[in-house]
């Protein structure tokens, strides 16, 4: 479960980064925070805005909806800086890479990301938000899984899985033993399944 996240803080201090001045959520109204990832070129700093919305009033339309990010926090020793409402905050590198990957050149992207949308320094808020975590993911337009940056043969595995599901319309895992006209990249798929993400018990809830 995502409560495990509370064991450490993914937003760490540095000489340039500051602590973001969170405005308190109204738990009575099931308020949550949603990020807007601003568009930008590949090498530009990541810039986000944050807003409060009521979870009980969310409708899954293009303007109001959001994507929920499922990912691993990564090493606390590997960090980078993004800008939230003009404030430079330090986040773990794995999350920053996810933002770079998800960012568009021209359009806004609305995201719910636990490390930033929950004030990790407020124990009461963390507890309240964890209690509605299932609802937050359920109300999302989609759940985006970030397995990490591309490595070696990961693209081979993703391309195979994507094409297999699209063509066969069946479960990949239950069908791998069946003979296919094309070779199955077992090594690539095996490497993909060994990523840290799959060691997270709370991905079931997400």
C-alpha positions in Angstrom: 0.0 0.0 0.0 1.1 3.6 -0.6 1.4 4.2 3.1 4.9 2.7 2.8 5.9 5.9 1.0 5.6 7.8 4.3 8.7 6.1 5.6 10.9 8.6 3.8 10.5 12.0 2.2 11.0 12.2 -1.6 11.3 16.0 -1.5 14.7 16.7 0.0 16.4 20.0 0.8 19.4 21.5 -1.0 21.1 24.8 -1.2 19.0 25.9 -4.1 15.7 24.1 -3.4 13.1 25.4 -0.9 10.3 23.8 1.0 7.1 24.3 -0.8 4.5 26.3 1.1 1.5 23.9 0.9 -2.0 25.3 1.5 -3.9 22.9 3.8 -6.4 20.5 2.2 -10.0 20.4 3.4 -10.4 16.8 4.4 -14.1 17.3 4.9 -14.6 18.0 1.2 -12.3 15.2 0.1 -9.9 17.8 -1.4 -6.8 16.6 -3.3 -4.1 18.4 -5.1 -3.6 18.0 -8.9 -0.5 19.1 -10.8 -0.5 20.7 -14.2 2.7 19.9 -16.0 3.4 22.8 -18.3 4.6 22.2 -21.8 8.3 22.7 -22.7 11.2 21.5 -24.9 13.1 18.4 -23.8 16.0 20.2 -22.0 14.0 22.9 -20.3 13.4 22.8 -16.6 10.2 21.0 -15.4 7.6 23.5 -14.4 4.3 22.6 -12.7 1.3 24.4 -11.1 -0.8 22.9 -8.4 -4.5 23.3 -7.6 -7.0 21.9 -5.1 -10.0 20.0 -6.3 -12.8 18.1 -4.6 -12.5 14.4 -5.3 -16.2 13.9 -4.8 -16.9 16.3 -7.7 -14.5 15.0 -10.3 -15.9 14.2 -13.7 -13.8 12.3 -16.2 -13.7 14.8 -18.9 -10.7 16.1 -20.9 -10.5 19.5 -19.1 -11.1 18.4 -15.5 -9.7 14.9 -15.4 -6.2 13.9 -14.5 -3.8 11.0 -14.9 -2.5 9.2 -11.8 1.2 8.3 -11.8 2.3 4.9 -10.5 6.1 4.7 -10.1 8.9 4.0 -7.6 10.4 6.9 -5.7 14.0 5.8 -6.4 17.2 6.5 -4.5 17.2 9.5 -2.1 20.8 10.1 -3.2 19.8 10.8 -6.8 17.8 14.1 -7.0 17.0 17.0 -9.3 15.1 20.2 -9.2 11.7 21.2 -10.7 9.7 24.4 -10.3 6.3 24.3 -8.5 4.4 27.6 -8.6 7.7 29.3 -9.1 9.3 27.6 -6.1 12.4 25.4 -6.8 11.9 22.1 -5.0 14.1 19.0 -5.0 12.6 15.7 -6.1 14.1 12.3 -6.7 15.6 11.7 -10.1 13.3 8.9 -11.1 10.2 11.2 -10.7 12.0 14.0 -12.5 12.7 11.7 -15.5 9.1 10.7 -15.5 8.0 14.3 -15.8 10.5 14.9 -18.7 9.1 11.8 -20.5 5.4 12.8 -19.9 5.8 16.5 -20.8 4.4 17.7 -24.1 5.8 20.4 -26.3 2.5 22.2 -26.7 -0.2 20.9 -24.3 -0.8 20.9 -20.6 -0.9 17.6 -18.7 -2.8 17.1 -15.4 -1.3 14.6 -13.0 -1.7 13.3 -9.5 1.7 12.3 -8.1 1.8 11.3 -4.4 5.3 12.7 -3.7 4.2 16.2 -4.6 0.4 16.2 -4.3 0.6 15.1 -0.7 2.4 17.3 1.8 4.9 14.7 3.0 5.8 16.8 6.1 2.2 16.8 7.4 1.6 13.4 9.1 -2.1 14.0 9.5 -2.6 14.9 5.8 -0.5 11.9 4.7 -2.8 9.6 6.7 -6.0 11.2 5.3 -4.8 11.1 1.7 -3.6 7.5 2.0 -7.1 6.6 3.3 -8.6 7.8 0.0 -5.8 6.6 -2.2 -8.0 4.0 -3.9 -10.6 6.6 -4.8 -7.9 8.9 -6.2 -6.7 6.2 -8.6 -10.3 5.1 -9.4 -11.3 8.6 -10.4 -8.3 9.2 -12.6 -8.8 9.2 -16.4 -5.9 6.8 -16.6 -3.1 5.3 -14.5 0.3 5.9 -16.0 2.9 3.4 -15.1 6.5 4.7 -15.1 9.0 1.8 -15.1 12.0 4.0 -15.3 14.2 5.4 -18.1 14.9 3.3 -21.2 17.7 0.7 -20.8 19.3 -1.6 -23.3 16.5 -4.0 -24.5 13.6 -2.4 -22.7 12.1 -1.0 -25.9 12.2 -4.5 -27.5 10.1 -5.8 -24.6 7.6 -2.9 -24.7 7.2 -3.1 -28.4 6.6 -6.8 -28.3 4.1 -6.6 -25.5 2.2 -3.7 -27.1 2.0 -5.4 -30.5 1.1 -8.8 -29.0 -1.8 -7.5 -27.0 -3.0 -5.3 -29.9 -2.9 -8.2 -32.4 -3.8 -11.2 -30.2 -6.2 -9.4 -27.8 -5.3 -11.9 -25.1 -3.2 -12.0 -22.0 0.5 -12.0 -22.7 1.5 -14.0 -19.7 -1.0 -16.8 -20.3 -0.1 -17.0 -24.0 3.7 -17.0 -23.9 4.0 -20.7 -24.1 2.1 -20.9 -27.4 4.1 -21.1 -30.6 4.2 -17.8 -32.5 5.3 -16.9 -36.0 7.7 -14.4 -34.5 10.4 -15.0 -31.9 9.6 -14.0 -28.3 12.3 -11.8 -26.7 12.3 -13.7 -23.4 15.5 -12.0 -22.2 14.1 -8.5 -22.8 10.8 -9.3 -21.1 12.6 -11.0 -18.2 14.8 -7.9 -17.7 11.7 -5.7 -17.8 10.0 -7.7 -15.1 13.0 -7.4 -12.8 12.8 -3.7 -12.5 12.3 -2.2 -9.1 8.7 -1.2 -9.9 7.5 -4.8 -9.7 8.8 -5.1 -6.1 6.2 -2.6 -4.9 3.4 -4.3 -3.0 1.1 -1.3 -3.4 1.0 -1.4 -7.2 -2.0 -3.7 -6.7 -4.0 -0.9 -5.1 -2.9 1.6 -7.7 
